[in-house]
Amino acid sequence: MLSKNNRLHKEKEIKSLIHRGQTFFLPEFIIKYQKNQKNSSRFTFVVSTKVDKKAVVRNRLKRQLRELIRGVLPKVHAGFDVLIIAKPNSLSLDFAGLTKQMTFALQKIKLLSDK
């Protein structure tokens, strides 16, 4: 689980991110991000029923994504809000594949340092 200061959970902030944030597309994810005025980066995840109808499958994917971000959090630059939207293709990947794709995406949008 992400610590409280690394979670983006206010509806107003999420809607602002959706409307004003920059977007990066992958076959497995859509990533929306923008600068914030905080000392830490905050993340939120969306896995809709379009990905899978079963809540068990959606919740498992969300847990995997949270754990993945928690693992790379020390390398993430501070001061960003990030929304990760899962697509149906993300179910075909195992945890190592998800990690590889997410690391690639975060490096591409320059949110991940090379430490």
Secondary structure, DSSP 8 states (H G I E B T S, - for coil): ---GGGB---HHHHHHHHHHSEEEE-SSEEEEEEE-SSSS-EEEEE--TTT-S-HHHHHHHHHHHHHHHHHHGGGB-SSEEEEEEE-GGGGGS-HHHHHHHHHHHHHHTT-B---
